[in-house]
């Protein structure tokens, strides 16, 4: 069984890499599109579970592939399970940053290899009444298992498609909410609020494919 | 725990044997006839009916069967029937899964009238002692044409005992592992006109704990009592009356944590009276009145500051008068018709109101042999209701005897389950987590209130949707099979079934709350089917040795889920931290808690010279899923499964001086447990019984 799983994984990876190479060959004049991985992006929060939530959002910039503290040059930001986009209006929670860019986002069903195009009409921005990436188990990117495991795991097949603050596109698959992305996380042992995700950033202007 | 469905085939075998013998006029008629007399059930037609010629998949479990395996509660015996399995409910209760349908879809009757008290949909079978039972009748397949609501998967009818002539009675004491004690006594008197009987049972257990790391036990200690009494009086040969009553009371520790502790109680009573009158050879009528009340309470005290932490109650009443008439047109044809009225109320914590259900109904059924070898049952029932849509439930069943050794049978019937009170009127907000669950009818008012309080962030399902009635869940059940008896020693039954369930009621998110949680309510969404094959066989190896085996193959699936897999909308991960990939149709396993394979085998051995009997029984179920562990919303082959298992039981009984019977046995011989996944299997149970008959 393990071998089959491994094999499937390897096959999928090969398929995926092969696709990227094709893209590179066909569009030589454009900047390369790379598949990147981010590990352990720490997104702490205060409060929650009925108490008011506060704490600084951890911001991320796809162009640099780095965490940032800039007030303007960020694309998405994390606090606990909440993910916001740099576009639209603030919901107004404590410590929530103002939106300065033109970012937008939607979540679609698929895998990183099957989601190859941005459907721009699906893009939404944060608003004063709700976030573009819905909160709550099963609504957005994660599923809360409830008792007894109390695990929060990314829902399989949810790809986050993003327009960055400056109008580029990216797709993201969140892999883990726990530190070091353990294969079998334990909510009572592993530290949570550590995001591990894969993303593909399209650095070229007005290109809506990956 | 164990065994039974196959006994019916044993009787079937004996009965068929009897017929063939009688026809050939060459066999001696010893005990066969006695058995034949018992081979009669009333659930299928509401009149006495021979099991052997019935066109429906049915089973009788006799008192003798119950004694042989030393059953104590109803769950013990049902769990050993082919195709039936007891499934734990949260809170420690056990319900029955029949033909892959959930516990909420099997109607449980006592002497033809329903038990109530399904606080979360399941009727806890551990509530019912088997001490005063004459036989248990099991009809598989939708039976709403006679019984209306809840008879969607099938009907289990518990027939209570009536005394023999003179004064007689018995006392039994049983002691078993987990500090479990069962004491019962019954006494009865009968003369030509009058009979009266009383029964008392005390059942208690120290509970058990599968996980030592927690303060709570898997099942907390409990104690319950059942008292019942029954009287019959024959005014004349043509008129008689039956009056019976039952009372059940239970108390159990309720432990939530070290500081939150309390008690839960159940008090239940039933009162049932029936007046039968035979007008002439062709006409007879019964007038029946039934009332029952089920009351459960639960509280928790906060021991840190000596205050009441929580209080909950559930108080349901049902009253049902019914009038039935039987018309025997000829030897070959009889008709039964009935008219009745069900009145139900429920008072419960977290309810938006104290609702009332009023449901008049009428039914009729024909049972006859238009051809000598062809038996036909045609019936239908109409249920009106003040809250949900009226239901019309027809049924057709046929049995054709190809040869005396082989008969084919088939039936198609409609079943329904009305939305229960909870699905309509619940209004509950979890105090610690903050989500809200609303009954369908409670939605408009409750949403308006939440909105006024500024708690709704986003309305997903418009409130206007809820102005349409919530529909009952309904099913079409088709059964087809044959009974084959190649020799007098072997009998085989095969039945293929399909249940198509429409308008399954499920929860969905209707709004997001500003606290990030959701508001849930009920809706008719899913279409589900269960299909498979049942096999039962009995082989009388010698006069004193009998072997029986049963098997069920089951596919239970949600059609919406199948579509989602077909459309490539379902994804999974190898482990929680690896990338997603698309699943294929073949990766869909089906509904939760359904095993593809279930089987049982039983060997009975009689030792007449020692006045003893012994048996060894096993039940097996293959792997099944209890949760969507990979978070894609479906049970697929990448989810974690509960491993398949088998349970072995042995029992030995010996009677001395005709009056004293000792029983010894071990249930779950190999001490199987799965603490993570199976909360109703405690481990090995060693027991001893002493019964004194007088």
Interface residues (C-beta under 8 A of the other chain):
Chain A: X5 X8 X9 X12 X49 X50 X82 X109 X110 X111 X112 X114 X129 X130 X134 X135 X136 X137 X138 X139 X142 X143 X145 X151 X153 X154 X155 X156 X157 X158 X159 X173 X175 X176 X178 X181 X182 X183 X184 X185 X196 X198
Chain B: X432 X433 X434 X457 X458 X509 X512 X515 X516 X517 X518 X569 X570 X571 X572 X573 X574 X575 X576 X577 X578 X579 X580 X581 X582 X627 X629 X630 X631 X632 X633
